[in-house]
Amino acid sequence: MKTLKFKLYNHKRNRHLKRIVNASGTIYNHCIALHRRYYRMWGKHLNGCISLLHPEPHPSSPC
């Protein structure tokens, strides 16, 4: 994974882009926390199928 560092200057044209970048970072950090919490609880790594079912597994899920 590659990490990029950049600065968004405050300008009205960048307002929408800044919101999208901030939302993406929040979602990414939430997924990392979810994986860590799952590993602490169950001692297993979270697979993609279970992570799609977050927050609660549905009984008729395909996984």
Backbone as JSON, one array per atom type, in Angstrom:
{
  "sequence": "MKTLKFKLYNHKRNRHLKRIVNASGTIYNHCIALHRRYYRMWGKHLNGCISLLHPEPHPSSPC",
  "N": [[0.84, -1.16, 0.0], [0.51, 2.21, -0.76], [1.27, 5.33, 0.63], [0.05, 8.57, 0.45], [0.84, 11.98, 0.75], [-0.57, 15.09, 1.01], [-1.61, 18.52, 0.58], [-4.56, 20.23, 0.92], [-5.6, 23.25, -0.05], [-7.57, 25.84, 1.4], [-10.21, 26.59, -0.43], [-13.06, 27.52, -2.28], [-13.55, 25.88, -4.45], [-12.4, 23.49, -3.77], [-13.92, 22.4, -1.79], [-15.84, 20.29, -2.01], [-14.19, 18.14, -2.78], [-12.53, 17.97, -0.53], [-14.37, 17.14, 1.44], [-15.0, 14.59, 0.48], [-12.51, 13.27, 0.63], [-12.03, 13.39, 3.39], [-14.22, 11.89, 4.35], [-13.63, 9.41, 3.21], [-11.26, 8.76, 4.56], [-12.23, 8.52, 7.17], [-13.96, 6.33, 6.94], [-12.11, 4.34, 6.18], [-10.48, 4.23, 8.49], [-12.4, 3.36, 10.3], [-12.92, 0.79, 9.33], [-10.44, -0.45, 9.8], [-10.42, -0.38, 12.61], [-12.62, -2.03, 13.06], [-11.67, -4.51, 12.09], [-9.54, -4.96, 13.89], [-10.94, -5.11, 16.33], [-12.55, -7.37, 15.87], [-10.57, -9.34, 15.65], [-9.49, -9.28, 18.23], [-11.7, -10.17, 19.68], [-12.42, -12.72, 18.62], [-10.09, -13.98, 17.8], [-9.5, -14.48, 15.19], [-8.91, -13.61, 11.77], [-10.69, -11.12, 9.97], [-12.76, -11.89, 7.32], [-13.65, -10.95, 3.93], [-16.34, -11.47, 3.42], [-17.66, -11.48, 5.87], [-17.16, -8.87, 6.66], [-18.73, -7.47, 4.89], [-21.18, -7.78, 5.95], [-21.46, -6.15, 8.08], [-23.21, -3.9, 10.2], [-24.58, -5.98, 11.57], [-24.91, -9.44, 11.1], [-27.0, -10.81, 8.61], [-29.57, -13.25, 8.61], [-30.2, -14.48, 6.16], [-27.95, -14.26, 4.58], [-25.5, -14.78, 1.97], [-23.14, -15.91, 2.85]],
  "CA": [[0.0, 0.0, 0.0], [1.28, 3.44, -0.84], [0.69, 6.45, 1.35], [0.27, 9.86, -0.18], [0.66, 13.13, 1.63], [-0.82, 16.28, 0.21], [-2.28, 19.6, 1.29], [-5.66, 20.87, 0.21], [-5.75, 24.62, 0.4], [-8.96, 26.25, 1.56], [-10.77, 27.32, -1.55], [-14.42, 27.02, -2.47], [-13.55, 24.82, -5.46], [-11.92, 22.25, -3.16], [-14.79, 22.04, -0.69], [-16.41, 18.96, -2.25], [-13.08, 17.18, -2.76], [-12.09, 17.82, 0.85], [-15.37, 16.33, 2.13], [-14.87, 13.2, 0.02], [-11.27, 12.73, 1.18], [-12.23, 13.21, 4.83], [-15.14, 10.77, 4.54], [-12.9, 8.18, 2.87], [-10.35, 8.47, 5.67], [-13.02, 8.07, 8.32], [-14.43, 4.96, 6.64], [-10.94, 3.48, 6.22], [-10.1, 4.06, 9.9], [-13.44, 2.54, 10.93], [-12.7, -0.61, 8.91], [-9.27, -0.95, 10.53], [-10.87, -0.61, 13.98], [-13.49, -3.2, 13.03], [-10.82, -5.69, 11.95], [-8.82, -5.17, 15.14], [-11.9, -5.53, 17.34], [-12.94, -8.74, 15.54], [-9.46, -10.23, 15.97], [-9.4, -9.35, 19.69], [-12.83, -10.94, 20.21], [-12.52, -14.09, 18.14], [-8.78, -14.55, 17.5], [-9.45, -14.8, 13.77], [-8.93, -12.44, 10.89], [-11.99, -10.84, 9.38], [-12.73, -12.06, 5.87], [-14.46, -9.97, 3.22], [-17.75, -11.79, 3.48], [-18.19, -11.02, 7.16], [-17.11, -7.42, 6.73], [-19.85, -6.93, 4.12], [-22.38, -7.93, 6.76], [-21.38, -5.22, 9.22], [-22.93, -4.15, 11.6], [-25.12, -7.24, 12.08], [-25.13, -10.43, 10.05], [-28.39, -11.1, 8.26], [-29.68, -14.71, 8.54], [-30.29, -15.0, 4.79], [-26.78, -13.83, 3.81], [-24.93, -15.88, 1.18], [-21.89, -16.4, 3.44]],
  "C": [[0.89, 1.23, 0.0], [0.53, 4.55, -0.13], [1.04, 7.74, 0.64], [0.03, 10.97, 0.82], [0.49, 14.36, 0.76], [-1.55, 17.31, 1.05], [-3.35, 20.17, 0.39], [-5.81, 22.28, 0.77], [-7.23, 24.98, 0.46], [-9.38, 27.13, 0.39], [-12.14, 26.72, -1.83], [-14.5, 25.92, -3.52], [-13.13, 23.47, -4.88], [-12.84, 21.72, -2.07], [-15.34, 20.61, -0.84], [-15.33, 17.88, -2.19], [-12.61, 16.92, -1.33], [-13.07, 16.96, 1.65], [-15.24, 14.85, 1.75], [-13.62, 12.55, 0.62], [-11.42, 12.48, 2.68], [-13.16, 12.03, 5.12], [-14.44, 9.44, 4.25], [-11.95, 7.79, 3.99], [-11.07, 7.96, 6.89], [-13.5, 6.64, 8.13], [-13.28, 3.97, 6.72], [-10.52, 3.2, 7.67], [-11.13, 3.21, 10.65], [-13.25, 1.06, 10.57], [-11.5, -1.22, 9.61], [-9.66, -1.27, 11.97], [-11.76, -1.85, 14.06], [-12.68, -4.49, 12.93], [-10.08, -5.99, 13.25], [-9.75, -5.69, 16.24], [-12.31, -6.99, 17.12], [-11.82, -9.72, 15.93], [-9.31, -10.39, 17.48], [-10.51, -10.24, 20.26], [-12.74, -12.41, 19.87], [-11.17, -14.75, 17.86], [-8.63, -14.97, 16.05], [-9.43, -13.5, 12.97], [-10.3, -12.33, 10.22], [-11.9, -11.03, 7.87], [-13.7, -11.07, 5.23], [-15.94, -10.21, 3.33], [-18.37, -11.3, 4.78], [-18.19, -9.5, 7.22], [-18.21, -6.77, 5.89], [-21.13, -6.94, 4.95], [-22.41, -6.99, 7.95], [-22.54, -4.25, 9.16], [-23.51, -5.45, 12.13], [-25.33, -8.2, 10.92], [-26.62, -10.7, 9.84], [-28.52, -12.62, 8.08], [-29.73, -15.26, 7.11], [-29.09, -14.58, 3.94], [-26.17, -15.03, 3.08], [-23.7, -16.49, 1.82], [-22.15, -17.26, 4.65]]
}
